Amino acid sequence: MKKITLNLILLLAINIIANAQLTIDSVSVVKTCLSCDSIGSNPPPSPYGSLYIEVSGGVAPYSFSLTGMHPANSTPLTTTSNNGTTGFYNSLCQDTFTLVINDANNNTLSYTFNTYPPTPPTLSIDSITVKPDSTNNPNSGYIEFHVTTNADSVFYMIQDVNNSLNLGSLGGWQQTPVFDSLPGGYYYNLYVDIYPKVYPNCNNGIDSGATFFQVYVPLACENTGFADFFYNDVCLYQSVNFLDNSYAGDGAGNNIVSWYWDFGDGMIDVSPTPLPHTYSSPGVYNVTLVVQTSHGCTFGQVHQVTVHEIPNSSFSYQDNGSGQFTFNDLSTVNNGVIASWYWDFGDGTTSTSQNPVHQYASTGSYFVCLLTTSSFGCADTICQNVSFITGVNDLNDYSKIKIQPNPTQNYITVPNVAYNQLIIYDVTGKEIEKFNQNTSVVDVKEYKPGVYFVKLITANRVYDLKFLKE
């Protein structure tokens, strides 16, 4: 009787142990960046996720059925285990899954999990301050980061781009966002790193490595120095005067040591103050000045210089009889408009009308000149001989007055006429020489080749002549 009772107790104990509650002993879930919409790609754009799980209790064998919320995971993935281990579900995409576990006695246990990675910490660089260092050393700089982050820890590091400077304690990772007393005139690589790390991060936030920036710390002269120059717009054939107005910038002993001028027409100069420059054609020229300082700063400036076209002065005239002449302006200009006219009728009288009518008081040949000025202040002169002749005697008298030799290379002989004044002009109306007494020979060897006009003023009349200098 005692033996039967003992066996019954042992059987009950074994049955209670075998029917112990199902429990999960361990779980390992590998997260993934693979979207369930992309699982048909070959190869997939991201690695798969997986599940490993161990259970105990209940009565073996165990059955496992895995389903997900995404349509791609609606068909259950089933497996059976005799030892309470599922093996691997190793082809999981991003989804929320439910694993249902049943034992031989239909005891059920559910486990819900997802394969989405957790949101990694974020970091944004709001600004980076660069200014002179705290000791007011003009050739050193100070950098400070201003960041926003939800990370547990932030670390900063700095290096010069060529990694050639010994930055001492500033060369390693630090938790302060300030770097002081950095040598100026260098580019620096700045690194920012945050913790904890999250893997994978699916391109969202910062997971590993460091965020990289490049910042330049200027020399003192770069903060305040500049290149500049004065200049003037001109008319064609006039010279432009350039005057340097650059500043080397701060820093003890800092001076400008070199200048480079590019006048925009293929000509250059390397002097501090170049000679006046003359352009050969009208237009707008980009003039560049580059200066370098003894502290290593380089500055440049570009200004546009305008060379205005000059007018083309021209006129015709009509002899109305009795010494009256009508003068018609035919001048043109391609840049701006003709703004003013100045007529010299060769008899001591002038006019500022565009198309004047003039009355001569006595017969003779008159050297008439027209000076036109454009709206940009550019001027041009044209001169012509105008003869007021009333009879044969005037013609005979005028025909006797000649300059010889003509053409000439070295000298001219003035007609044997008692004159009070002799004036020589070039074709622009510019006075070249003036003689106030009788001179029979004029040396013209130094004259430029071209046509010249001679005004011979006697007591009774004015003769206008011309000669060609070869």
Phi, psi and omega per residue, in radians:
M1 nan -0.659 3.140
K2 -1.205 -0.649 -3.124
K3 -1.144 -0.726 3.141
I4 -1.103 -0.721 -3.138
T5 -1.086 -0.713 -3.128
L6 -1.122 -0.752 3.136
N7 -1.117 -0.650 3.133
L8 -1.129 -0.717 3.123
I9 -1.124 -0.713 -3.124
L10 -1.123 -0.713 3.116
L11 -1.092 -0.775 3.136
L12 -1.079 -0.689 -3.130
A13 -1.140 -0.751 3.134
I14 -1.114 -0.698 -3.118
N15 -1.167 -0.668 3.119
I16 -1.126 -0.719 3.129
I17 -1.146 -0.761 -3.111
A18 -1.136 -0.490 -3.113
N19 -1.734 0.385 3.100
A20 -1.060 2.677 -3.062
Q21 -1.094 2.440 3.067
L22 -1.132 2.300 3.110
T23 -2.387 2.669 3.077
I24 -1.650 2.132 -3.099
D25 -1.538 -0.706 -3.129
S26 -2.716 2.609 3.124
V27 -2.443 2.421 3.019
S28 -2.322 2.081 3.137
V29 -2.052 2.178 3.058
V30 -1.721 2.111 -3.122
K31 -1.321 2.874 -3.092
T32 -2.563 2.719 3.021
C33 -1.718 0.031 -3.057
L34 -1.373 2.048 3.066
S35 -1.265 2.478 3.110
C36 -1.131 -0.339 3.075
D37 -1.310 -0.186 -3.064
S38 -1.936 0.113 -3.023
I39 -1.221 -0.249 3.110
G40 -1.404 -0.143 -3.111
S41 -1.249 2.575 3.138
N42 -2.345 1.863 0.002
P43 -1.386 2.826 3.117
P44 -1.153 2.617 -3.100
P45 -1.197 -0.300 3.129
S46 -2.502 2.759 3.100
P47 -1.124 2.655 3.087
Y48 -1.266 2.775 2.930
G49 -1.603 3.058 -3.115
S50 -2.707 2.878 3.097
L51 -2.354 2.334 2.990
Y52 -2.246 2.273 -3.067
I53 -2.500 2.520 3.054
E54 -2.199 2.381 3.106
V55 -2.233 2.844 3.062
S56 -2.540 2.997 -3.076
G57 1.518 3.128 -3.122
G58 1.157 -2.864 -3.081
V59 -2.167 2.138 3.081
A60 -1.172 2.728 0.008
P61 -1.369 2.847 -3.127
Y62 -1.930 2.487 3.058
S63 -2.036 2.482 -3.092
F64 -2.180 2.332 -3.141
S65 -2.323 2.098 -3.053
L66 -1.978 2.225 3.048
T67 -2.356 2.747 3.130
G68 -2.217 2.998 -3.125
M69 -1.387 -0.481 3.130
H70 -1.267 2.514 -3.139
P71 -0.948 -0.529 -3.138
A72 -1.167 -0.307 -3.097
N73 -2.004 0.343 -3.102
S74 -1.313 -0.462 3.095
T75 -1.417 2.158 -3.063
P76 -1.087 2.431 2.964
L77 -1.732 2.051 -3.023
T78 -2.024 2.648 3.071
T79 -2.708 2.821 -3.118
T80 -2.251 2.469 -3.137
S81 -2.408 2.454 3.084
N82 -1.639 -0.214 -3.069
N83 -2.032 0.135 3.068
G84 1.532 0.163 -3.137
T85 -1.985 2.325 -3.082
T86 -1.347 -0.360 -2.876
G87 1.413 -2.425 -3.109
F88 -2.139 2.353 2.758
Y89 -1.718 1.710 -2.926
N90 -2.005 0.392 3.089
S91 -2.321 0.915 -3.054
L92 -1.719 2.421 3.028
C93 -1.754 -3.071 -3.128
Q94 -1.258 2.000 -3.099
D95 -2.925 2.938 2.975
T96 -1.789 2.123 -3.023
F97 -1.958 2.710 2.980
T98 -2.224 2.189 3.097
L99 -1.857 2.124 3.112
V100 -1.830 2.226 -3.087
I101 -2.036 2.243 3.091
N102 -2.181 2.471 3.022
D103 -1.799 -3.036 -3.062
A104 -1.157 -0.396 3.137
N105 -1.674 0.276 3.127
N106 1.110 0.450 2.952
N107 -1.322 2.387 -3.012
T108 -2.119 2.460 3.076
L109 -2.405 2.331 3.135
S110 -1.992 2.511 3.098
Y111 -2.375 2.107 -3.136
T112 -1.891 2.369 -3.124
F113 -2.656 2.954 3.034
N114 -2.329 2.811 -3.128
T115 -1.890 0.270 3.074
Y116 -1.373 2.326 3.079
P117 -1.165 2.628 3.053
P118 -1.176 2.726 3.127
T119 -1.195 2.150 -3.115
P120 -1.305 2.816 3.052
P121 -1.131 2.672 -3.103
T122 -2.037 2.752 3.135
L123 -2.533 2.303 3.010
S124 -2.235 2.373 3.085
I125 -1.561 1.846 -3.110
D126 -1.254 -0.717 3.118
S127 -2.929 2.818 3.052
I128 -2.258 2.097 -3.114
T129 -1.633 2.235 3.041
V130 -2.133 2.175 -3.120
K131 -2.714 2.997 3.076
P132 -1.014 2.647 -3.045
D133 -1.233 3.010 -3.015
S134 -1.195 -0.291 3.136
T135 -1.632 0.063 -3.098
N136 1.074 0.445 3.008
N137 -1.204 2.064 -3.019
P138 -1.147 -0.332 -3.105
N139 -1.903 0.360 3.053
S140 -2.235 2.781 -3.055
G141 -2.292 3.004 -3.057
Y142 -2.385 2.267 3.130
I143 -2.139 2.355 3.079
E144 -2.381 2.316 3.070
F145 -1.537 2.520 2.977
H146 -2.192 1.928 -2.995
V147 -2.178 2.773 2.982
T148 -2.179 2.213 -3.086
T149 -2.698 2.700 3.004
N150 -1.933 0.265 3.128
A151 -1.299 2.774 3.107
D152 -1.233 -0.653 -3.078
S153 -2.475 2.547 3.070
V154 -2.228 2.390 3.138
F155 -2.234 2.580 -3.078
Y156 -2.248 2.575 3.064
M157 -2.591 2.639 -3.111
I158 -2.388 2.504 3.027
Q159 -2.527 2.558 2.973
D160 -1.267 2.680 -2.979
V161 -0.968 -0.739 -3.115
N162 -1.536 0.005 3.138
N163 0.916 0.698 -3.080
S164 -1.835 -0.141 -3.099
L165 -1.705 2.474 3.035
N166 -1.553 1.696 -3.064
L167 -1.541 0.035 3.098
G168 1.046 -2.276 -3.088
S169 -1.165 -0.284 3.127
L170 -1.372 -0.128 -3.047
G171 -1.485 -0.087 -3.117
G172 -1.965 3.093 3.116
W173 -1.194 2.425 3.119
Q174 -2.529 2.798 -3.116
Q175 -1.669 -0.135 3.086
T176 -1.536 2.424 -3.097
P177 -1.513 0.259 -3.041
V178 -1.997 2.332 3.027
F179 -2.198 2.073 -3.027
D180 -2.010 2.788 3.064
S181 1.006 0.789 3.078
L182 -1.526 2.325 3.111
P183 -1.006 2.326 -3.135
G184 -1.391 2.814 3.130
G185 1.527 0.293 -3.110
Y186 -2.253 2.663 2.940
Y187 -1.585 2.421 -3.135
Y188 -2.118 2.440 2.989
N189 -1.593 2.185 -3.131
L190 -1.950 2.335 -3.105
Y191 -2.119 2.423 3.080
V192 -2.254 2.294 -3.126
D193 -2.330 2.578 -3.115
I194 -2.270 2.769 3.089
Y195 -2.365 2.625 0.139
P196 -1.402 2.857 3.044
K197 -1.497 2.608 3.081
V198 -2.250 2.225 3.114
Y199 -2.310 2.333 -0.180
P200 -1.372 2.788 -3.141
N201 -1.814 -0.081 3.063
C202 0.906 0.703 3.102
N203 1.061 0.566 -3.133
N204 -2.235 1.822 3.140
G205 1.550 -2.853 -3.085
I206 -1.991 2.192 -3.100
D207 -2.029 -0.651 -3.108
S208 -2.668 2.916 -3.074
G209 1.248 -2.664 -3.067
A210 -2.544 2.634 3.026
T211 -1.348 2.401 -2.996
F212 -2.040 2.408 3.054
F213 -2.381 2.765 3.046
Q214 -2.212 2.237 -3.060
V215 -2.300 2.483 3.113
Y216 -1.815 2.267 3.053
V217 -1.784 1.964 -3.024
P218 -1.386 2.779 2.911
L219 -1.275 2.849 -3.136
A220 -1.044 -0.667 -3.100
C221 -1.149 -0.481 -3.141
E222 -1.255 -0.430 3.141
N223 -1.289 -0.506 -3.006
T224 -2.202 -0.254 -3.083
G225 -1.373 2.847 3.108
F226 -2.887 2.858 3.000
A227 -1.969 2.418 3.090
D228 -2.850 2.857 3.108
F229 -2.751 2.702 3.050
F230 -1.607 2.641 3.125
Y231 -2.769 3.039 3.105
N232 -2.448 2.425 2.989
D233 -1.256 2.575 -3.030
V234 -2.395 3.018 2.969
C235 -1.659 2.751 -3.138
L236 -0.934 2.414 -3.127
Y237 1.380 -0.098 3.005
Q238 -1.543 2.754 -3.112
S239 -1.698 2.523 3.086
V240 -1.711 2.295 3.085
N241 -1.721 2.170 3.120
F242 -1.905 2.303 -3.122
L243 -2.279 2.076 -3.120
D244 -1.127 2.346 3.096
N245 -2.277 0.548 -3.070
S246 -1.410 2.792 3.089
Y247 -2.261 2.243 -3.077
A248 -1.190 -0.391 -3.105
G249 1.669 3.060 -3.092
D250 -1.211 2.991 3.137
G251 1.978 2.203 -3.093
A252 -1.053 2.260 3.099
G253 1.319 0.217 -3.113
N254 -1.498 2.156 -3.117
N255 -2.405 2.777 3.016
I256 -1.334 2.258 -3.063
V257 -2.008 -0.248 3.110
S258 -2.635 2.603 3.133
W259 -2.255 2.489 3.054
Y260 -2.398 2.000 3.138
W261 -1.833 2.286 2.994
D262 -2.108 1.970 -3.005
F263 -1.454 0.011 3.039
G264 1.450 0.041 3.121
D265 -2.163 0.360 -3.114
G266 1.602 -0.083 -3.134
M267 -1.797 2.510 3.134
I268 -2.300 2.947 3.092
D269 -2.689 2.564 -3.120
V270 -2.133 0.320 3.123
S271 -1.636 2.739 3.109
P272 -1.046 -0.723 3.128
T273 -2.197 1.750 -3.091
P274 -1.235 2.770 3.062
L275 -1.149 2.689 3.076
P276 -0.905 2.373 -3.031
H277 -1.922 2.326 -3.127
T278 -1.979 2.202 3.113
Y279 -1.571 2.559 -3.052
S280 -1.546 -0.205 -3.133
S281 -2.599 2.705 3.130
P282 -1.229 2.801 3.122
G283 2.599 -3.074 3.099
V284 -1.912 2.173 -3.050
Y285 -2.026 2.302 3.062
N286 -1.497 1.901 -3.126
V287 -1.734 2.217 -3.059
T288 -2.024 2.363 2.998
L289 -2.129 2.223 3.055
V290 -2.108 2.212 3.108
V291 -2.118 2.629 3.069
Q292 -2.181 2.545 -3.099
T293 -1.921 2.884 -3.123
S294 -1.190 -0.299 3.087
H295 -1.630 0.103 3.044
G296 1.648 0.159 3.116
C297 -1.511 2.549 3.083
T298 -2.210 2.256 3.135
F299 -2.235 2.617 3.112
G300 -2.401 2.662 3.096
Q301 -2.570 2.481 3.103
V302 -2.188 2.255 3.016
H303 -2.194 2.610 3.092
Q304 -1.677 2.139 3.108
V305 -1.816 2.243 -3.133
T306 -1.802 2.218 3.044
V307 -1.875 1.909 -3.062
H308 -1.423 2.549 3.091
E309 -1.304 2.513 3.111
I310 -1.525 2.713 3.109
P311 -1.174 2.862 2.998
N312 -1.917 1.669 -3.070
S313 -1.281 2.411 3.125
S314 -2.805 2.581 3.061
F315 -2.710 2.784 3.000
S316 -2.150 2.907 3.108
Y317 -2.501 2.791 -3.128
Q318 -2.273 2.235 3.111
D319 -1.456 1.934 -3.132
N320 -1.495 -0.086 -3.101
G321 1.631 2.698 3.097
S322 1.035 0.505 3.076
G323 1.477 0.099 3.125
Q324 -1.699 2.334 -3.132
F325 -2.281 2.457 3.012
T326 -1.828 2.205 -3.116
F327 -1.873 2.274 -3.094
N328 -2.014 2.111 3.112
D329 -1.261 2.236 3.092
L330 -2.119 0.327 -3.033
S331 -1.254 2.642 3.107
T332 -2.383 2.829 3.045
V333 -2.671 2.420 -3.099
N334 -1.594 -0.265 -3.085
N335 -2.171 1.832 -3.064
G336 1.517 -2.680 3.134
V337 -2.369 2.829 3.021
I338 -1.267 2.136 -3.043
A339 -1.819 -0.418 -3.122
S340 -2.691 2.733 -3.137
W341 -2.292 2.451 3.086
Y342 -2.395 2.013 -3.105
W343 -1.815 2.327 2.974
D344 -2.051 1.957 -3.008
F345 -1.450 0.021 3.052
G346 1.431 0.021 3.120
D347 -2.089 0.311 3.141
G348 1.637 -0.040 3.138
T349 -1.959 2.726 -3.085
T350 -2.403 2.997 3.093
S351 -2.705 2.647 3.070
T352 -2.000 0.214 3.076
S353 -1.321 2.728 3.118
Q354 -1.276 -0.736 -3.099
N355 -2.296 1.369 -3.030
P356 -1.422 2.814 2.966
V357 -1.993 2.257 -3.046
H358 -2.235 2.463 3.137
Q359 -1.942 2.082 3.064
Y360 -1.521 2.499 -3.076
A361 -1.511 -0.420 -3.103
S362 -2.537 2.789 -3.138
T363 -1.207 2.792 3.120
G364 2.617 3.086 3.063
S365 -1.812 2.238 -3.037
Y366 -2.077 2.390 3.129
F367 -1.599 1.747 -3.054
V368 -1.679 2.262 -3.129
C369 -2.159 2.468 3.056
L370 -2.086 2.139 3.062
L371 -1.865 2.049 3.075
T372 -1.913 2.563 -3.134
T373 -2.249 2.316 -3.132
S374 -1.457 3.022 3.123
S375 -1.162 -0.234 3.078
F376 -1.720 0.138 3.090
G377 1.455 0.230 3.132
C378 -1.598 2.409 -2.995
A379 -2.177 2.723 3.067
D380 -2.600 2.570 -3.101
T381 -2.187 2.456 3.017
I382 -2.315 2.459 -3.123
C383 -2.258 2.560 3.086
Q384 -2.453 2.687 3.000
N385 -1.488 2.256 3.082
V386 -2.119 2.144 -3.054
S387 -1.886 2.251 3.022
F388 -1.885 1.764 -3.068
I389 -2.156 2.304 -3.073
T390 -1.921 -0.306 -3.077
G391 -2.770 -3.100 -3.079
V392 -1.159 -0.650 -3.116
N393 -1.067 -0.688 3.103
D394 -1.090 -0.702 -3.126
L395 -1.180 -0.758 -3.138
N396 -1.114 -0.707 -3.140
D397 -1.104 -0.722 -3.080
Y398 -1.246 -0.572 -3.089
S399 -1.215 -0.334 3.141
K400 -1.401 -0.289 -3.052
I401 -1.626 1.848 -3.116
K402 -2.380 2.691 3.037
I403 -1.813 2.314 -3.133
Q404 -2.367 2.661 -0.251
P405 -1.243 2.743 -3.096
N406 -2.625 1.850 0.174
P407 -1.260 2.934 -3.130
T408 -2.501 2.839 3.090
Q409 -2.107 -0.512 -3.006
N410 -2.092 -0.666 -3.044
Y411 -2.706 2.879 3.006
I412 -2.239 2.604 3.068
T413 -1.824 2.188 -3.111
V414 -1.435 2.471 3.117
P415 -0.948 2.613 -3.121
N416 -1.339 1.266 -3.111
V417 -2.278 2.373 3.080
A418 -1.293 1.945 -3.109
Y419 -2.094 2.751 3.090
N420 -1.592 -0.530 -3.090
Q421 -2.709 2.489 3.084
L422 -2.272 2.152 -3.089
I423 -2.176 2.327 3.114
I424 -1.932 2.269 3.136
Y425 -2.093 2.697 2.951
D426 -1.576 -3.080 -3.037
V427 -1.213 -0.276 3.108
T428 -1.530 -0.070 -3.097
G429 1.587 0.076 3.135
K430 -1.352 2.292 3.127
E431 -1.253 2.203 -3.124
I432 -1.686 -0.882 3.130
E433 -2.562 2.757 3.115
K434 -2.457 2.347 3.110
F435 -2.147 2.275 -3.100
N436 -1.858 0.244 3.077
Q437 -2.548 2.890 -3.089
N438 -1.145 2.090 3.076
T439 -2.266 2.165 -3.055
S440 -1.512 -0.427 -3.096
V441 -2.283 2.335 3.106
V442 -2.085 2.196 3.124
D443 -1.378 2.107 -3.121
V444 -2.112 0.324 -3.096
K445 -0.998 -0.625 -3.070
E446 -1.494 -0.040 3.116
Y447 -1.227 2.551 3.034
K448 -1.282 2.615 3.101
P449 -1.028 2.451 3.128
G450 2.633 -3.057 -3.125
V451 -1.621 2.400 3.121
Y452 -2.260 2.571 -3.133
F453 -1.918 2.490 -3.128
V454 -2.144 2.221 3.057
K455 -1.859 2.056 -3.115
L456 -1.919 1.960 -3.049
I457 -1.850 2.042 3.090
T458 -1.860 -3.077 -3.132
A459 -1.214 -0.444 -3.022
N460 -1.905 -0.418 -3.064
R461 -2.800 3.089 3.119
V462 -2.092 2.275 3.076
Y463 -1.898 2.300 3.079
D464 -1.955 2.055 -3.066
L465 -2.181 3.024 3.081
K466 -2.660 2.789 3.091
F467 -2.578 2.840 -3.138
L468 -1.934 2.143 3.072
K469 -1.669 2.111 -3.133
E470 -1.585 nan nan
